[in-house]
Amino acid sequence: MKHPVDTAYYAATQLPGQRFDASLREGWGVWISLLGDDILKAVFTRRADADGYVAQQTSGGQRGQVRRMWLVLNETTGEAYALGGDGNLPVHGVDLDFSHRAQLDKLRSDVLSRLSEAELKALGLKRI
């Protein structure tokens, strides 16, 4: 049975073909070897942060590795995208803070929990 692996990737809000202001930046990816697959676990803009993170993640037989990578920073939406890949996947963002995405999801959940049923319906949402 396959379980989802928590990674640095998330669905990007940037649409293909849509213009945005961008800058190119060096980043450091933390890759974990799990059952023969290399999985991008987190991305950092500082090497020291990546080294510290990989030291925390190498337990239970997992091997971690820090790799240099190039990132495109979307200044318009505040997203970052890893350069490379085979182009077969849709655009994915890379969370440079990694906990930042989880914090945004929690904040969104907290805000939605405060809305009334009428407000949720106006937004096209419903309480789960």
Backbone as CSV, one residue per row, in Angstrom:
resi,resn,N_x,N_y,N_z,CA_x,CA_y,CA_z,C_x,C_y,C_z
1,MET,0.842,-1.174,0.000,0.000,0.000,0.000,0.888,1.238,0.000
2,LYS,0.630,2.164,-0.915,1.425,3.388,-0.992,0.792,4.477,-0.140
3,HIS,1.611,5.133,0.659,1.158,6.259,1.453,1.719,7.531,0.832
4,PRO,0.963,8.636,0.902,1.509,9.873,0.352,2.739,10.308,1.146
5,VAL,3.716,10.815,0.437,4.940,11.286,1.074,4.882,12.805,1.126
6,ASP,5.094,13.350,2.306,5.067,14.795,2.475,6.321,15.384,1.844
7,THR,6.166,16.183,0.804,7.311,16.736,0.079,7.186,18.247,-0.016
8,ALA,8.178,18.821,-0.642,8.212,20.269,-0.812,7.339,20.734,-1.965
9,TYR,6.767,19.825,-2.731,5.964,20.205,-3.892,4.525,20.498,-3.515
10,TYR,3.917,21.406,-4.229,2.492,21.669,-4.107,2.006,22.178,-5.463
11,ALA,0.736,22.121,-5.679,0.185,22.590,-6.956,0.371,24.097,-7.065
12,ALA,0.948,24.544,-8.159,1.209,25.972,-8.355,-0.068,26.706,-8.735
13,THR,-0.154,27.966,-8.326,-1.296,28.786,-8.731,-1.040,29.463,-10.065
14,GLN,0.209,29.513,-10.483,0.579,30.127,-11.759,0.074,29.268,-12.912
15,LEU,-0.619,29.888,-13.848,-1.124,29.144,-15.004,-0.093,29.152,-16.119
16,PRO,0.047,28.045,-16.849,0.970,28.036,-17.993,0.566,29.104,-19.005
17,GLY,1.544,29.818,-19.516,1.287,30.864,-20.499,0.951,32.219,-19.906
18,GLN,0.724,32.279,-18.604,0.404,33.542,-17.933,1.708,34.249,-17.569
19,ARG,1.815,35.535,-17.897,3.043,36.289,-17.621,3.200,36.582,-16.133
20,PHE,4.476,36.630,-15.686,4.768,37.004,-14.299,6.181,37.547,-14.204
21,ASP,6.432,38.366,-13.191,7.771,38.881,-12.921,8.548,37.800,-12.175
22,ALA,9.761,37.545,-12.637,10.515,36.436,-12.057,11.979,36.803,-11.868
23,SER,12.615,36.061,-11.001,14.062,36.153,-10.830,14.603,34.734,-10.675
24,LEU,15.852,34.566,-11.038,16.523,33.272,-10.963,17.343,33.244,-9.682
25,ARG,17.271,32.138,-8.952,17.957,32.070,-7.673,18.521,30.679,-7.443
26,GLU,19.658,30.624,-6.802,20.248,29.347,-6.413,19.520,28.827,-5.177
27,GLY,19.276,27.528,-5.135,18.639,26.917,-3.986,19.320,25.613,-3.643
28,TRP,18.920,25.039,-2.542,19.486,23.775,-2.066,18.338,22.838,-1.744
29,GLY,18.270,21.735,-2.480,17.220,20.751,-2.262,17.699,19.644,-1.346
30,VAL,16.825,19.197,-0.482,17.098,18.056,0.382,16.348,16.873,-0.211
31,TRP,17.109,15.898,-0.671,16.563,14.704,-1.318,16.733,13.531,-0.373
32,ILE,15.682,12.761,-0.190,15.699,11.595,0.681,15.512,10.356,-0.189
33,SER,16.357,9.348,0.012,16.211,8.077,-0.697,15.259,7.198,0.103
34,LEU,14.155,6.835,-0.533,13.139,6.039,0.129,12.688,4.939,-0.817
35,LEU,12.987,3.701,-0.470,12.623,2.535,-1.277,13.107,2.655,-2.717
36,GLY,14.319,3.133,-2.877,14.925,3.237,-4.204,14.559,4.487,-4.982
37,ASP,13.677,5.315,-4.453,13.298,6.557,-5.126,13.897,7.750,-4.390
38,ASP,14.369,8.734,-5.155,14.810,9.993,-4.560,13.626,10.944,-4.536
39,ILE,13.301,11.452,-3.348,12.148,12.323,-3.159,12.637,13.672,-2.651
40,LEU,12.203,14.738,-3.314,12.528,16.083,-2.852,11.715,16.355,-1.601
41,LYS,12.394,16.491,-0.491,11.731,16.653,0.800,11.555,18.121,1.176
42,ALA,12.541,18.948,0.833,12.458,20.372,1.163,13.439,21.147,0.304
43,VAL,13.223,22.444,0.202,14.090,23.323,-0.573,14.396,24.553,0.276
44,PHE,15.655,24.960,0.251,16.085,26.105,1.037,16.926,27.033,0.175
45,THR,16.967,28.292,0.536,17.808,29.243,-0.183,19.186,29.351,0.461
46,ARG,19.350,28.828,1.684,20.660,28.839,2.343,21.145,27.413,2.545
47,ARG,22.388,27.160,2.205,22.981,25.818,2.322,22.981,25.343,3.772
48,ALA,23.270,26.232,4.707,23.318,25.848,6.119,21.959,25.331,6.590
49,ASP,20.874,25.941,6.125,19.535,25.477,6.501,19.277,24.084,5.932
50,ALA,19.694,23.860,4.688,19.515,22.548,4.061,20.322,21.481,4.797
51,ASP,21.569,21.806,5.176,22.404,20.846,5.903,21.781,20.497,7.260
52,GLY,21.259,21.489,7.938,20.605,21.243,9.223,19.368,20.387,9.078
53,TYR,18.595,20.632,8.014,17.371,19.873,7.790,17.681,18.419,7.438
54,VAL,18.677,18.203,6.580,19.005,16.832,6.180,19.530,16.038,7.374
55,ALA,20.198,16.688,8.300,20.691,15.995,9.497,19.529,15.492,10.350
56,GLN,18.411,16.216,10.354,17.230,15.804,11.115,16.460,14.681,10.424
57,GLN,16.586,14.566,9.111,15.758,13.638,8.337,16.381,12.269,8.106
58,THR,17.627,12.087,8.470,18.307,10.823,8.168,18.191,9.865,9.344
59,SER,16.982,9.346,9.542,16.769,8.354,10.590,15.992,7.189,9.998
60,GLY,16.014,6.069,10.658,15.251,4.914,10.196,15.739,4.348,8.877
61,GLY,17.020,4.474,8.603,17.567,3.916,7.373,17.453,4.824,6.165
62,GLN,16.835,5.988,6.324,16.751,6.934,5.207,18.089,7.635,5.037
63,ARG,18.447,7.868,3.778,19.652,8.632,3.479,19.222,9.950,2.870
64,GLY,19.832,11.000,3.343,19.531,12.321,2.818,20.726,12.907,2.106
65,GLN,20.441,13.771,1.142,21.507,14.402,0.373,21.073,15.820,0.024
66,VAL,22.013,16.749,0.149,21.759,18.136,-0.241,22.300,18.333,-1.649
67,ARG,21.459,18.861,-2.539,21.868,19.101,-3.921,21.562,20.548,-4.293
68,ARG,22.501,21.124,-5.023,22.308,22.484,-5.529,21.285,22.442,-6.667
69,MET,20.395,23.424,-6.707,19.399,23.485,-7.765,19.084,24.944,-8.055
70,TRP,18.543,25.178,-9.221,18.151,26.529,-9.603,16.648,26.672,-9.475
71,LEU,16.243,27.824,-8.989,14.833,28.111,-8.761,14.437,29.369,-9.527
72,VAL,13.219,29.372,-10.025,12.622,30.575,-10.592,11.666,31.105,-9.533
73,LEU,11.920,32.316,-9.066,11.042,32.934,-8.074,9.994,33.766,-8.802
74,ASN,8.746,33.436,-8.603,7.635,34.169,-9.183,7.329,35.335,-8.250
75,GLU,7.764,36.523,-8.639,7.586,37.701,-7.790,6.117,38.127,-7.733
76,THR,5.335,37.752,-8.726,3.933,38.148,-8.796,3.091,37.386,-7.781
77,THR,3.264,36.070,-7.703,2.448,35.258,-6.792,3.196,34.816,-5.542
78,GLY,4.505,35.060,-5.483,5.276,34.647,-4.319,5.585,33.160,-4.302
79,GLU,5.564,32.534,-5.466,5.877,31.114,-5.557,7.277,30.920,-6.106
80,ALA,7.806,29.730,-5.930,9.094,29.358,-6.509,8.925,28.041,-7.225
81,TYR,9.674,27.866,-8.341,9.596,26.646,-9.136,11.006,26.116,-9.359
82,ALA,11.163,24.821,-9.209,12.459,24.203,-9.448,12.668,24.077,-10.947
83,LEU,13.848,24.453,-11.426,14.167,24.285,-12.839,14.654,22.875,-13.069
84,GLY,14.318,22.342,-14.191,14.691,20.967,-14.500,13.441,20.132,-14.617
85,GLY,13.605,18.849,-14.660,12.462,17.962,-14.815,12.238,17.657,-16.278
86,ASP,11.325,16.737,-16.530,11.118,16.280,-17.896,10.014,17.017,-18.634
87,GLY,9.306,17.908,-17.952,8.267,18.683,-18.614,6.962,17.938,-18.784
88,ASN,6.868,16.702,-18.306,5.634,15.940,-18.433,4.635,16.254,-17.327
89,LEU,5.111,16.831,-16.230,4.229,17.141,-15.108,3.712,18.561,-15.206
90,PRO,2.548,18.838,-14.644,2.082,20.224,-14.600,3.011,21.059,-13.717
91,VAL,2.870,22.356,-13.781,3.741,23.239,-13.001,3.549,22.959,-11.516
92,HIS,4.661,22.780,-10.822,4.635,22.587,-9.380,5.438,23.684,-8.720
93,GLY,4.932,24.190,-7.621,5.688,25.130,-6.819,6.585,24.373,-5.865
94,VAL,7.583,25.053,-5.369,8.488,24.486,-4.378,8.451,25.395,-3.163
95,ASP,8.174,24.835,-2.018,8.062,25.613,-0.795,9.453,25.872,-0.230
96,LEU,9.890,27.126,-0.275,11.236,27.455,0.192,11.349,27.418,1.703
97,ASP,10.253,27.588,2.404,10.272,27.556,3.858,9.784,26.189,4.353
98,PHE,9.124,25.446,3.554,8.526,24.144,3.812,7.450,24.208,4.883
99,SER,7.716,24.830,6.013,6.669,24.966,7.019,5.707,26.086,6.632
100,HIS,6.147,26.970,5.735,5.308,28.093,5.304,4.018,27.582,4.665
101,ARG,4.111,26.568,3.810,2.925,26.029,3.134,1.967,25.435,4.158
102,ALA,2.501,24.718,5.140,1.655,24.126,6.183,0.981,25.228,7.004
103,GLN,1.710,26.309,7.264,1.136,27.430,7.998,0.021,28.097,7.203
104,LEU,0.216,28.248,5.884,-0.832,28.829,5.042,-2.069,27.946,5.024
105,ASP,-1.875,26.638,4.924,-3.004,25.717,4.921,-3.769,25.778,6.240
106,LYS,-3.043,25.868,7.356,-3.683,25.965,8.666,-4.434,27.280,8.799
107,LEU,-3.813,28.365,8.329,-4.463,29.674,8.382,-5.745,29.669,7.556
108,ARG,-5.670,29.091,6.364,-6.851,29.005,5.502,-7.949,28.205,6.192
109,SER,-7.579,27.085,6.792,-8.540,26.246,7.497,-9.183,27.001,8.661
110,ASP,-8.364,27.742,9.413,-8.876,28.519,10.543,-9.859,29.587,10.071
111,VAL,-9.503,30.278,8.984,-10.379,31.336,8.463,-11.694,30.740,7.965
112,LEU,-11.612,29.642,7.235,-12.828,29.012,6.714,-13.717,28.481,7.831
113,SER,-13.113,28.046,8.931,-13.913,27.524,10.037,-14.725,28.620,10.719
114,ARG,-14.327,29.871,10.555,-15.031,30.999,11.174,-16.181,31.525,10.318
115,LEU,-16.250,31.086,9.070,-17.297,31.566,8.181,-18.621,30.853,8.458
116,SER,-19.708,31.591,8.261,-21.034,30.999,8.419,-21.353,30.127,7.210
117,GLU,-22.406,29.337,7.335,-22.828,28.481,6.223,-23.184,29.321,4.998
118,ALA,-23.825,30.472,5.221,-24.202,31.354,4.107,-22.962,31.913,3.405
119,GLU,-21.950,32.291,4.191,-20.716,32.816,3.607,-19.979,31.735,2.814
120,LEU,-19.947,30.529,3.358,-19.322,29.415,2.647,-20.055,29.123,1.336
121,LYS,-21.384,29.159,1.387,-22.173,28.902,0.185,-21.920,29.967,-0.862
122,ALA,-21.779,31.230,-0.448,-21.493,32.321,-1.386,-20.145,32.130,-2.059
123,LEU,-19.203,31.493,-1.382,-17.884,31.209,-1.941,-17.857,29.897,-2.720
124,GLY,-18.984,29.187,-2.726,-19.031,27.904,-3.437,-18.381,26.778,-2.651
125,LEU,-18.318,26.923,-1.337,-17.690,25.918,-0.475,-18.709,25.330,0.471
126,LYS,-18.394,24.220,1.074,-19.241,23.653,2.127,-18.353,23.054,3.199
127,ARG,-18.884,23.003,4.403,-18.152,22.490,5.546,-18.031,20.967,5.446
128,ILE,-16.859,20.463,5.733,-16.626,19.010,5.657,-16.824,18.401,7.016
